[in-house]
Amino acid sequence: MTPADIFAVSHRDPLGRARAGILRLAHGDVPTPAFMPVGTHATVKGLTTAQVADTGARILLCNAFHLSLRPGENLVRSLGGLHRFMNWHRPILTDSGGYQIFSLGKLFDVDDSGVSFQSPVDGKRVTFTPERVVAIQEALGVDIMMPLDQPVGWPCEEDTARFAMRRSLAWLRRAVEAKTTPQVLFGIAQGSVFHDVRREGTEGVLATGVPGLAVGGLAVGEGQDLMLRGLDYALRGVPPAYPVYLMGVGTPADLVEAIDRGVDMFDCVLPTRNGRTGWAWTSEGVLRIRNAAFHDDALPLDPRCDGPCCRVSRAYLRHLFVAGEMLGPTLLSFHNLRYYQRLVEGAREAIIEGRWPTYRLEVLDRVRRIGKR
Amino acid sequence: MTPADIFAVSHRDPLGRARAGILRLAHGDVPTPAFMPVGTHATVKGLTTAQVADTGARILLCNAFHLSLRPGENLVRSLGGLHRFMNWHRPILTDSGGYQIFSLGKLFDVDDSGVSFQSPVDGKRVTFTPERVVAIQEALGVDIMMPLDQPVGWPCEEDTARFAMRRSLAWLRRAVEAKTTPQVLFGIAQGSVFHDVRREGTEGVLATGVPGLAVGGLAVGEGQDLMLRGLDYALRGVPPAYPVYLMGVGTPADLVEAIDRGVDMFDCVLPTRNGRTGWAWTSEGVLRIRNAAFHDDALPLDPRCDGPCCRVSRAYLRHLFVAGEMLGPTLLSFHNLRYYQRLVEGAREAIIEGRWPTYRLEVLDRVRRIGKR
C-alpha cells in the first residue's frame, strides 16, 4: 500500500507547506486538515454519535488499549466491529495504547518482545506485543491502525529518546509483518526533540513502506517552541505524498502552526476534557463559563458559532455548571469540538482559496487573547 | 378563566372515563393524555432540548422552588423568560416546590402565612408565601403555574391530611387573588387517601374557579391500590371539562390505571432517574442494563423502540455503564422518556380508535413482566 492509495493532496499554500487534501478510507473520505475527536472507550464523552457528526467530525479516534481491556476486541468483533458497536459509520483511527501503557507509571514491564502490565480494569496481568496490538485493531475493524510504540516523556535524555525510537521502529516492522487485512497501518516516528533521533525515526518509518506517518512523542510538556522544532526535524524531507498525523496535538495555536508545517491530521482531548470543566474556546478568546461575570450574560458563548450550544446564553450555561447538571459538559464539549472543526474547516478553505498565511495570523491573534476572562 | 378556555376533550372511552383531548396553552397545543418530562433546574438531566423534543414530549415540568433559589426568577425574567433561558419553546408547567420544601425534613417552619426554610443552595433563610410563589412563576413566564401547597407523606393520619388540605386550599385562594397575568393557574387538591378529605379538597379547588385540577399527595409510598382509591375519591363528581393532572405519577401501570380514571396529565422523575442508573423500560419488561447477561447481547434495548438509543446493542449500552461513560445515562434517559411518550401516544390513539380497554390490558400485561432480568 502506498500513500497514493489513501491520500491525495489537492491544494498547497504556494509559499509554504500547508496543504489540503482527501484521505480515502474504508468508511468514507476525510477532507484534510482533519481533527479527530477522542472517543477512548468507543464514545466521545457526553455526546451521541449524531451530535459528534453534527460538530462536523469526519473521523474519530478510539483507543485499542482501552477497548481491548473492556469490553474486549473479540466481543466488539462478534457484534459487527467497532463502527457498528458504537453506531459511528464514518472512519475510525485507533491509537495503539502505547502512550496509555507507559503512563501507568511503575506498573509495566517492557522489553524487546513487548510490554506487560497490570490491567487498570481488573488487575490481571496483560501482555501487549506488536503482533497482538495489530490483531486487536483488525478485530475492531478500524480504518487506520496504529502500531505499538514506546513513547518517552519530558524532560528526556537523547539516549533514552534514541532507544525508544529504535524499539518503536523494531515493533513497527513486526506490526507490518503481522498485518493480515487491507486495513491501513500508519507508522509512528518517535525521537522527542532531538534532530538526529527524529531524522532516524522518520526515515525508519518510511523505510517500512507504510502509507502514513504519525509523529509521536511531542506535546508531552516540552512547550510549543520545542514541539515545533521536533516537528520540523521529523518532517524534513518527508515526501509530500505522505499523510502526516501529529499525535495528541493540541491547542488551536498548535494546530495552526502544525498545519503550516504540512500536518494533515490531529487528535486531542482538550476540546472535550476542557469543555467538561467549563472552558470554552470562542472567536473572542477563551471563556471560563463558571466565572461570576457570566451570571447574567445574555450573549451566546460565541456569536460566530453555529452550534446548538450557542442558542442559549452564557448565563444559562453557567447555571448548568453551577447546578452540576450533565447538560453543561455536553454543550461545552459540543461547542469546543465545533470550534476545532470550524478551525480546520477554515484552514482547509483558506488553503484552497490561497489565503492561508492570512488565516494563520488571524487565528494566532485570536487565540492569543486566551485567558482574558 | 374556565376549563373550556384551555382544554377540549375530543374522544372518550364509551364504557369508562378515559379520554383524549387537547390542552391549548400559550406556547402551543398539547395532546392528552400527556406525560411531562421533569427538568427541575431548567434541564432534563443529560438531554438537550432538541433531544427532549425528539422523545415526543410536548410539555415540560420545571420547578419554581429550585429555579427561584438558583439562578433566581429575576435573572430568568431579565433573560427573556424560562422558555428562552433553556431554549425550549413548547409549553412549560412549573411545580411550586411545596413538595420539595416539605421534603427538607426539619429544616422548615410553616404556619398559615407560608413556609420558611434554609436554602439548600446557600444556607440563607428564605420565605415562600402563596403570593411569592405566584410571582416567581409569573417572572418565569411559564404556561401553567402551580400554587404553593402543603403535601403530606405516608403514612398519614386523617386529621393531618385534613389540616394540610385546608391550608393548601387557603393558600390556593390567596394565589388566585395574587395572580396578575393571563398565565394559567391550576389548583392542587390534597387529602391523602381519605374519602371525606379528598372530597372536600376537590370541591374546594373547584370552588376557586381555577381552570384545572391537580391531584397532589399521592404516590408517596401508599402503594398503587391505595393511590388509585385516593384518586377515585378525588375525581368523583369532577365535571368532565376540567383537565386533570396527577402529580408525580408514576410507573407505566400507574399511568394506564390513572388514564382509565380520567387523568390527562402526568409528570415523574422515574424515566430519567432510573435511566441514569441503568434501568430501561421495554416492550418486553424492564432491563437492568448492567446485568452481566447483556455482556454480549446484540439486540437493541427494545426492538419496538424508534429512538437513537435503539440503534445500538444492549452490549454497547452495558459497556457505557460499566465504563462510567456519560453517554449511558443520556441514552437510557432518552429511551425511557421515549417509552413513556409512546405509552401516552398509544393511549391517545387507542382512546380515539375506540380500543382503550384492550390497550390498557396489553400494557398492564407487558409491564407486569417487570423485574424478570
HADDOCK unambig.tbl for C-alpha pairs under 7 A between the chains (distance, minus, plus):
assign (segid A and resid 45 and name CA) (segid B and resid 325 and name CA) 6.49 0.50 0.50
assign (segid A and resid 45 and name CA) (segid B and resid 326 and name CA) 6.19 0.50 0.50
assign (segid A and resid 45 and name CA) (segid B and resid 327 and name CA) 6.57 0.50 0.50
assign (segid A and resid 46 and name CA) (segid B and resid 326 and name CA) 4.99 0.50 0.50
assign (segid A and resid 46 and name CA) (segid B and resid 327 and name CA) 5.00 0.50 0.50
assign (segid A and resid 47 and name CA) (segid B and resid 327 and name CA) 6.29 0.50 0.50
assign (segid A and resid 48 and name CA) (segid B and resid 327 and name CA) 6.79 0.50 0.50
assign (segid A and resid 71 and name CA) (segid B and resid 319 and name CA) 6.34 0.50 0.50
assign (segid A and resid 75 and name CA) (segid B and resid 296 and name CA) 6.58 0.50 0.50
assign (segid A and resid 79 and name CA) (segid B and resid 298 and name CA) 6.13 0.50 0.50
assign (segid A and resid 85 and name CA) (segid B and resid 312 and name CA) 6.56 0.50 0.50
assign (segid A and resid 85 and name CA) (segid B and resid 316 and name CA) 6.16 0.50 0.50
assign (segid A and resid 86 and name CA) (segid B and resid 312 and name CA) 6.65 0.50 0.50
assign (segid A and resid 86 and name CA) (segid B and resid 316 and name CA) 6.80 0.50 0.50
assign (segid A and resid 87 and name CA) (segid B and resid 311 and name CA) 6.93 0.50 0.50
assign (segid A and resid 87 and name CA) (segid B and resid 312 and name CA) 6.19 0.50 0.50
assign (segid A and resid 296 and name CA) (segid B and resid 75 and name CA) 6.59 0.50 0.50
assign (segid A and resid 298 and name CA) (segid B and resid 79 and name CA) 6.17 0.50 0.50
assign (segid A and resid 311 and name CA) (segid B and resid 87 and name CA) 6.94 0.50 0.50
assign (segid A and resid 312 and name CA) (segid B and resid 85 and name CA) 6.58 0.50 0.50
assign (segid A and resid 312 and name CA) (segid B and resid 86 and name CA) 6.66 0.50 0.50
assign (segid A and resid 312 and name CA) (segid B and resid 87 and name CA) 6.21 0.50 0.50
assign (segid A and resid 316 and name CA) (segid B and resid 85 and name CA) 6.18 0.50 0.50
assign (segid A and resid 316 and name CA) (segid B and resid 86 and name CA) 6.81 0.50 0.50
assign (segid A and resid 319 and name CA) (segid B and resid 71 and name CA) 6.35 0.50 0.50
assign (segid A and resid 325 and name CA) (segid B and resid 45 and name CA) 6.51 0.50 0.50
assign (segid A and resid 326 and name CA) (segid B and resid 45 and name CA) 6.22 0.50 0.50
assign (segid A and resid 326 and name CA) (segid B and resid 46 and name CA) 4.99 0.50 0.50
assign (segid A and resid 327 and name CA) (segid B and resid 45 and name CA) 6.60 0.50 0.50
assign (segid A and resid 327 and name CA) (segid B and resid 46 and name CA) 5.01 0.50 0.50
assign (segid A and resid 327 and name CA) (segid B and resid 47 and name CA) 6.31 0.50 0.50
assign (segid A and resid 327 and name CA) (segid B and resid 48 and name CA) 6.80 0.50 0.50
